[in-house]
Amino acid sequence: MTGSTRVNDPASLTTSATSTRSKATTENDESYMDALRLQFEHRIVKSISDCQKNKGSFEELYSKLANIKQLPRGVVSGAEQAIDASVNSIVVFLNRLTRNTPKKSIEFWKEYLDKNFTSLKDSIVTQEAEGNQEMMEDDEDETTDDEKAEESTAYRSCSASFTSIIRKDLSKNVRLAFVDTINKTVESAFDYIADFSKQIMKILLLFKDNQFTIENGKIQFVPREPYMASRDTYHQFSQQVPFLFMTNQVLYSLGYLNRVVKFTPVIKPTSLHALWVDPTTLYSLFCAQKLERKMVLYNFEGNIIRAASVTSQKDAIFSSFFDIDRLKTVCAGSGLQFAHRIHILPGLQCVRILGFKDYQQPKNKQQEQQRPVDQTSSGSDDKGNDMIAALVEQKAVIQRKLKNAQTALNNYLVSAESASQLKKKWKDENRNRAWLYQRIEEAKQRKRHLIRDVVSAKQELSTMNNAIYKLKHDADPSTKNKQSGGVRD
């Protein structure tokens, strides 16, 4: 929520030359154990998914996993890589835990399996059932429109100045290192894409009219007859490229530009290749174990952020370099919520901030509508509460409107008069095709009209939610106090 976001300590620099070997601390032990548990979960989830796919027995799978004699191969090394720990550091940790006890390292696996196997299995089975229930076959045009109609989350982007979103309390050394690293990364990524594009284009042009053979240990290009491939080599990419070129030319000539296949990301003067920055990218750029000048990031409790917890500390990682309140405020100005991703354009002058707008109804919407508004003695507060109550009533009307529009669209999509059903009739019908074609066009117009009704209702609901949020936010004195909170020393 804008204005109530906590602020953590800014990033700080350290060097490999001044760092010392870490001692066995409680924090390290917890990090090691969390990394091991995460690897255990990945292995168990993969085994359950494979068993579900092959229609095997979960009881037999559990018995098999519970009776292994040692930790699965790659668990320890994978845990070390996940948290950027030194080689064999987790091995030393396990040896220390089991040194003076009869307990073996495999017992940690069995304990985790016993506690979490059933819940993981139920979660995977439920997700699979929900996924199968929502699948629906349709042609490509229908799928595109249906996805737009059924989309519950819309992603949008908004612009801001790069310097305006950087934390003001970053030290000079950290700021210079941060900006320099971002700038070099943008340049190197742009150069790599340009060189890669050029090399791929050269290869495609060579494959267009030639095929290669190896003679005396050397690659020889041999001209071949156009669009003729040997039965033994027709599956090779070099033999299929001419067909792709020919298909592209036909589609381009007919005006189907959206169906033309792109072979390579060609660099154009009119296109800018931005650097995609998310929490994982920031951590790998500035906190990797092998960096000479490694940065240390802190969460909101003042603890060091480890690699294993990057995905669960998104706000803290962004807040280590950027003004997280500024990012959320910019997104809120466009009716969006910050999606923890920004695109930094070349030149470091402008960034595109990705946000999302959730159209899905909250599960506790009835509680939200029935929640009593806090009464105060102030007359202005009473007026604000009355306005909020009126807006909540309007919101309920819009929700019913959206529900009716969505129901009408869903019923139409599965009816016999839908465009997809008429297209199937058109393919099987030899007569009256012109009449069916006219009906298909009318069905498409009808579907677009229903989709517009749904989108319009969603937009009205989003506008109403923003208005209610602003009124509640302005009326809540606790949020105003939180806005004045400063950065912790």
ZIGI-V516542 format. One record per backbone hydrogen bond with DSSP energy under -1.0 kcal/mol. CO is the residue of the C=O (numbers start at 1). NH is the residue of the N-H. Records with the same first field share a line. If there is no record, write none. Layout:
CO = NH ; NH
This chain:
1 = 4
12 = 296
15 = 19
23 = 25
25 = 29
26 = 30
27 = 31
28 = 32
29 = 33
30 = 34
31 = 35
32 = 36
33 = 37
34 = 38
35 = 39
36 = 40
37 = 41
38 = 42
39 = 43
40 = 44
41 = 45
42 = 46
43 = 47
44 = 48
45 = 49
46 = 50
47 = 51
48 = 52
49 = 53
50 = 54
51 = 56
57 = 61
58 = 62
59 = 63
60 = 64
61 = 65
62 = 66
72 = 75
74 = 78
75 = 79
76 = 80
77 = 81
78 = 82
79 = 83
80 = 85
86 = 89
88 = 92
89 = 93
90 = 94
91 = 95
92 = 96
93 = 97
94 = 98
104 = 107
105 = 108
106 = 110
107 = 111
108 = 112
109 = 113
110 = 114
111 = 115
112 = 116
113 = 117
116 = 120
117 = 121
118 = 122
119 = 123
120 = 124
121 = 125
122 = 126
123 = 127
124 = 128
125 = 129
126 = 130
127 = 131
128 = 132
129 = 133
130 = 134
139 = 143
140 = 144
141 = 145
142 = 146
143 = 147
144 = 148
145 = 149
146 = 150
147 = 151
152 = 359
154 = 357
156 = 355
158 = 353
160 = 351
165 = 323
171 = 175
172 = 176
173 = 177
174 = 178
175 = 179
176 = 180
177 = 181
178 = 182
179 = 183
180 = 184
181 = 185
182 = 186
183 = 187
184 = 188
185 = 189
186 = 190
187 = 191
188 = 192
189 = 193
190 = 194
191 = 195
192 = 196
193 = 197
194 = 198
195 = 199
196 = 200
197 = 201
198 = 202
199 = 203
200 = 204
201 = 205
202 = 206
203 = 207
204 = 208
206 = 210
209 = 224
211 = 222
213 = 220
215 = 218
218 = 215
220 = 213
222 = 211
225 = 228
230 = 234
233 = 236
236 = 240
237 = 241
240 = 244
241 = 245
242 = 246
243 = 247
244 = 248
245 = 249
246 = 250
247 = 251
248 = 252
249 = 253
250 = 254
251 = 256
255 = 257
256 = 259
264 = 266
268 = 271
275 = 344
277 = 342
278 = 282
279 = 283
280 = 284
281 = 285
282 = 286
283 = 287
286 = 295
288 = 291
292 = 16
294 = 14
296 = 12
297 = 305
299 = 302
303 = 299
306 = 309
307 = 310
310 = 313
313 = 317
314 = 318
315 = 319
318 = 321 ; 322
320 = 11
321 = 167
322 = 324
323 = 327
324 = 328
325 = 329
326 = 330
327 = 331
328 = 332
329 = 333
331 = 334 ; 336
332 = 335
337 = 356
341 = 354
342 = 277
343 = 352
344 = 275
345 = 348
349 = 162
350 = 345
351 = 160
352 = 343
353 = 158
354 = 339
355 = 156
356 = 337
357 = 154
362 = 365
364 = 368
365 = 369
366 = 370
367 = 371
378 = 382
379 = 383
380 = 384
381 = 385
382 = 386
383 = 387
384 = 388
385 = 389
386 = 390
387 = 391
388 = 392
389 = 393
390 = 394
391 = 395
392 = 396
393 = 397
394 = 398
395 = 399
396 = 400
397 = 401
398 = 402
399 = 403
400 = 404
401 = 405
402 = 406
403 = 407
404 = 408
405 = 409
406 = 410
407 = 411
408 = 412
409 = 413
410 = 414
412 = 415
415 = 418
418 = 422
419 = 423
420 = 424
421 = 425
422 = 426
423 = 427
424 = 428
425 = 429
432 = 436
433 = 437
434 = 438
435 = 439
436 = 440
437 = 441
438 = 442
439 = 443
440 = 444
441 = 445
442 = 446
443 = 447
444 = 448
445 = 449
446 = 450
447 = 451
448 = 452
449 = 453
450 = 454
451 = 455
452 = 456
453 = 457
454 = 458
455 = 459
456 = 460
457 = 461
458 = 462
459 = 463
460 = 464
461 = 465
462 = 466
463 = 467
464 = 468
465 = 469
466 = 470
467 = 471
468 = 472
469 = 473
470 = 474
471 = 475
472 = 476
477 = 481
478 = 482
479 = 483
482 = 485
